[in-house]
Amino acid sequence: MTPYEEAFQGKRVLVTGGLGFIGSNLSARLVELGAKVTIVDNMMPRLGGNLFNVKEIMDHIQINFSDVRDEHSMDYLVKDQDFIFHLAGQVNHVDSIRNPIQDLDINCRGTLVLLESCRKYNREVKVIFSGTRGEYGASVKLPVAEDHPTNPKGIYAVTNLSAEKMVLVYDDVHKISGTCLRITNTYGPRHQMAHDEYGVLNWFIRKAIDDELIPVFGDGHILRDFLYVDDLVDCFLQVAAYQAAFGEVFNLGTGIPISFIDLAKKIVEVAGSGKVAFTEFTKERKEVEPGDYYTDISKVRKVVGWTPKTDLNEGLKKTIEFYRKYRKEYWG
Ligand SMILES: NC(=O)c1ccc[n+]([C@@H]2O[C@H](COP(=O)([O-])OP(=O)(O)OC[C@H]3O[C@@H](n4cnc5c(N)ncnc54)[C@H](O)[C@@H]3O)[C@@H](O)[C@H]2O)c1
């Protein structure tokens, strides 16, 4: 074990949103490292909560089916925790446009309830917040570094930016250690695959596995960088284990851009099935599309020493293998 991995041995860790995509991958790794993991998740419909995600670690974790907005639950759950990875959030982009008040309630009020519980009952805990590259909005300079202007294009990203600021205020004012991660598009096993309302790369994979048309919006030339979930999990752990990372904001990505059209072609090549097709942006999607984005990861590399290890081919191969094997648990 590396020193950062040893930091979780015997530690008590709360993972909010732990039945979802990132939270379940993170929880599995924490269990492997000897942490005592409690998950809190409200299994919100149309999000990624899935008990199959934690099937293999079920005997080693505690699950609390609760809501991060529930003050009494959170007051109880934060007690004695060493780390809190805060991943519970309203992440569905389409629902965000249709019901933005829900984003405000879950992403902002939920985060504030959690922080207040920490202020009242556990000021020693370390809070790791998962924000989004969407906090930047349209890029004025590429690659995007942490000092890039933040002009979010949708309420999902506005509420993430606000929640991030709350974590930083509690770090500064109440001395509850908090660090904030602005994450690029992430893909891999244990993502919801039932609909295309968020998680574009995983949706492309479903279409390829089903040997269907992969719908690329517009002319397909928009650029993104895509991070494999195991690399993201490593980064969460590395950041959490490193005291100098607290009070800071970090961009997480690969820094390696690819266009949507090339991505779709690569998926077809790796899967050996599916076809690439162009489709018009829906009006709703067009309105919140920020255009080209890829990440400048020099800060996290320099401060924490993290760097992603999985190249796109390898990540796609592992992801496709996983869903071919467990398709019935995810297709919905
Ligand atoms: N996946 C990505 O590409 C990506 C990129 C940037 C940021 N993020 C952030 O990472 C976090 C996790 O995203 P994910 O991709 O794992 O999504 P996901 O949908 O797979 O997981 C979210 C989980 O949160 C739970 N949840 C939602 N509201 C809750 C509430 N009020 N109380 C308790 N649980 C609640 C859901 O039931 C679900 O299990 C989110 O905050 C998201 O904004 C993800």
The ligand as an SDF file (V2000), in Angstrom:
LIG
                    3D

 44 48  0  0  0  0  0  0  0  0999 V2000
  -20.3050   11.4370  -13.4570 N   0  0  0  0  0  0  0  0  0  0  0  0
  -19.7370   12.5520  -13.9080 C   0  0  0  0  0  0  0  0  0  0  0  0
  -19.2880   12.6410  -15.0610 O   0  0  0  0  0  0  0  0  0  0  0  0
  -19.6180   13.7500  -12.9890 C   0  0  0  0  0  0  0  0  0  0  0  0
  -18.9350   14.8700  -13.4660 C   0  0  0  0  0  0  0  0  0  0  0  0
  -18.8360   15.9860  -12.6520 C   0  0  0  0  0  0  0  0  0  0  0  0
  -19.3800   15.9710  -11.3690 C   0  0  0  0  0  0  0  0  0  0  0  0
  -20.0470   14.8750  -10.9200 N   0  0  0  0  0  0  0  0  0  0  0  0
  -20.6240   14.9320   -9.5720 C   0  0  0  0  0  0  0  0  0  0  0  0
  -20.3860   13.7360   -8.8600 O   0  0  0  0  0  0  0  0  0  0  0  0
  -21.4760   13.4490   -7.9890 C   0  0  0  0  0  0  0  0  0  0  0  0
  -21.9260   12.0160   -8.1930 C   0  0  0  0  0  0  0  0  0  0  0  0
  -22.3650   11.8610   -9.5400 O   0  0  0  0  0  0  0  0  0  0  0  0
  -22.6130   10.4400  -10.1890 P   0  0  0  0  0  0  0  0  0  0  0  0
  -22.1670   10.5220  -11.5810 O   0  0  0  0  0  0  0  0  0  0  0  0
  -22.0980    9.3580   -9.3060 O   0  0  0  0  0  0  0  0  0  0  0  0
  -24.2120   10.4230  -10.2040 O   0  0  0  0  0  0  0  0  0  0  0  0
  -25.2450    9.2470   -9.8110 P   0  0  0  0  0  0  0  0  0  0  0  0
  -26.5970    9.6570  -10.2710 O   0  0  0  0  0  0  0  0  0  0  0  0
  -24.7500    7.9400  -10.2690 O   0  0  0  0  0  0  0  0  0  0  0  0
  -25.1760    9.2850   -8.2170 O   0  0  0  0  0  0  0  0  0  0  0  0
  -25.8040   10.2720   -7.4550 C   0  0  0  0  0  0  0  0  0  0  0  0
  -26.3800    9.5790   -6.2220 C   0  0  0  0  0  0  0  0  0  0  0  0
  -26.8440   10.5810   -5.3130 O   0  0  0  0  0  0  0  0  0  0  0  0
  -28.0460   10.1210   -4.7320 C   0  0  0  0  0  0  0  0  0  0  0  0
  -28.7900   11.2800   -4.2520 N   0  0  0  0  0  0  0  0  0  0  0  0
  -29.3280   12.2870   -4.9900 C   0  0  0  0  0  0  0  0  0  0  0  0
  -29.9410   13.1700   -4.1920 N   0  0  0  0  0  0  0  0  0  0  0  0
  -29.7760   12.7250   -2.9220 C   0  0  0  0  0  0  0  0  0  0  0  0
  -30.2040   13.2200   -1.6610 C   0  0  0  0  0  0  0  0  0  0  0  0
  -30.9250   14.3430   -1.5660 N   0  0  0  0  0  0  0  0  0  0  0  0
  -29.8680   12.5220   -0.5610 N   0  0  0  0  0  0  0  0  0  0  0  0
  -29.1640   11.3660   -0.6410 C   0  0  0  0  0  0  0  0  0  0  0  0
  -28.7470   10.8440   -1.8290 N   0  0  0  0  0  0  0  0  0  0  0  0
  -29.0600   11.5240   -2.9500 C   0  0  0  0  0  0  0  0  0  0  0  0
  -28.7500    9.3900   -5.8580 C   0  0  0  0  0  0  0  0  0  0  0  0
  -29.7470    8.5000   -5.3850 O   0  0  0  0  0  0  0  0  0  0  0  0
  -27.5710    8.6870   -6.5500 C   0  0  0  0  0  0  0  0  0  0  0  0
  -27.3720    7.3940   -6.0270 O   0  0  0  0  0  0  0  0  0  0  0  0
  -22.5400   14.4940   -8.2850 C   0  0  0  0  0  0  0  0  0  0  0  0
  -22.5050   15.4700   -7.2800 O   0  0  0  0  0  0  0  0  0  0  0  0
  -22.1420   15.0840   -9.6250 C   0  0  0  0  0  0  0  0  0  0  0  0
  -22.5270   16.4300   -9.7350 O   0  0  0  0  0  0  0  0  0  0  0  0
  -20.1730   13.7690  -11.7030 C   0  0  0  0  0  0  0  0  0  0  0  0
  1  2  1  0
  2  3  2  0
  2  4  1  0
  4  5  1  0
  4 44  2  0
  5  6  2  0
  6  7  1  0
  7  8  2  0
  8  9  1  0
  8 44  1  0
  9 10  1  0
  9 42  1  0
 10 11  1  0
 11 12  1  0
 11 40  1  0
 12 13  1  0
 13 14  1  0
 14 15  2  0
 14 16  1  0
 14 17  1  0
 17 18  1  0
 18 19  2  0
 18 20  1  0
 18 21  1  0
 21 22  1  0
 22 23  1  0
 23 24  1  0
 23 38  1  0
 24 25  1  0
 25 26  1  0
 25 36  1  0
 26 27  1  0
 26 35  1  0
 27 28  2  0
 28 29  1  0
 29 30  1  0
 29 35  2  0
 30 31  1  0
 30 32  2  0
 32 33  1  0
 33 34  2  0
 34 35  1  0
 36 37  1  0
 36 38  1  0
 38 39  1  0
 40 41  1  0
 40 42  1  0
 42 43  1  0
M  CHG  2   8   1  16  -1
M  END
$$$$
